[in-house]
Amino acid sequence: MSRMHGPSIFLGIGLGIILTALLGGLFFLDYSPLPDEAEIIRRANALGMVKAEAVQVEGVVRKADGTWSVTVSGKDSINGLAEKLVDAGLLSGELEFEIAAKQLGLSDPPAPGKYVVKAGAGAREVAEALGKEPAAE
């Protein structure tokens, strides 16, 4: 076997570095950074999209601290309340809440008043919160 020629090795390495730099440069010619949150919101507003907090459901309000204020009138049935909670975005489905309310023995309609529900609460936690005394105003 013959020995490798030293200058040829350096020439090959140098060509590899130059080729890599050229390909990298070509790749980044069309590079644009991802838009920040403000730009995404601006584009969404231009398309007519609204924030989830902007959707108003009577009697269900998301507070700044993430908790929810649920106002129950004397006319709200469990089914109607479940529909309102899903429309507001507090719950993902009506049936789970209705089952939890029935299991917990929640009266239909629930006692009127204002209730506070923790952020991220599931259907059972919401039903438990509505089974307690209404929050003081």
N, C-alpha and C positions, 0 to 999 in steps of 0.2 A: 504494500500500500504506500501511496505517496503522501507526503506531508501536505497539509493545507497551506495555501499561500496567504500569509498574514494580511497584506494590503487588500486582497480580494474579500476577506471577511469584513474588514472595515468598510469597504465600498458597499457591500451588501447591506450592512447595518445602516449605513448612511442613507442608502436609497430607500430602505424600509421606513426610516424616520421621516424622510421627505414625503414619501407617498402617503403615510399616515396623516401627516400634517395637511396635505392637500385635500385628502378625502374628508377630514374633519372640518376644514374650512368650507368645503362645498356643502357639507351637511348643515352648518350653522349659517349659511347665507340666507336661508329662508326662515330662520328661527325667530319666533316672537314669543316673549314670555306669556305665561297664562294670565288671564285677566284677574285682577283682585276682586274682592267681594263687592266693592262699590261699583265697579264696571259691570259685573254680572247683574246686580240689582238694576242699574240703569238700562241695560239691554232688556231685562225682563219687563220693566215698566214700559219700555217702548213697544213691546209685543202685547201689552195689555194684561200682563199677569199681575196678581196682587199677592201680598204677603198673607200667610195663614192668619196672622193676628188681625188683619183687616176685615176678615169675614165676621160679621156680627150675627149672633144668635141671641134672641131676647131671653134674658135671664141667665145666660152663661157668659162669664167674662174671665179672661185670663189676665191675672195681675202681673205687675212688673217683676215680682219675685218668683214667678213661675207657678204659683198656686192658682187655683180656679175658684171663683165665686159663683155658686149656683143658687139662683133664687127660684124657689118653688112656690107657685100660687096654689090656692086650694082646688083649682080645676085641673092641674096636671096629673094625668094618669102615669103609671109606670111606663107604659108603652110610649106615650107622648114624650115623657121625660127622656127615655132612652133615645128616641129619635133626635131630640134637641142636643143631647150630649154627643151623639155621633156627628151631627151637622157642625157643631162647634169644634170638633177635633179632639175632644177629651177622651172619647172611646172609639175603638175601631169597629165595633159591631154592637148591634142592639140586643141580640139574643143572649149573649153572655151576661149582660147586665140584668136582663129580665129574669134569667135563671137565678142569678146571685140574689136579686131582690126577693124572689119567692123563697129561696132557701133560708134567707135571713129573717123572713117574716115581715118584710117591710110593708107598711100599710099602703093601700092603693085608694086614693092618692096619698102620697107622703105628707107629713105635717108641713104646712106652709111656713116659709121663713128662708133665711139666707144661710147657706152651708158653705164651708170652706173645704176644698179637696186638694190634697197634696199633688205636686207636680209628678207626673209619671205614674199616677195611680191607675191600677187596673180596674176592671168592672166590679170585682168583689170589694175593693177598697172604697170605690165610689158608693156602692150600695151601703156599706158599713157607715160611711160618713153621713149619708142621708137618713140612716136609722138613728143617729144621735140627735141631741137637741140642737135646734138652729143656733148659729153663732149670734152673739150680741152685736147689735149695730153700733 
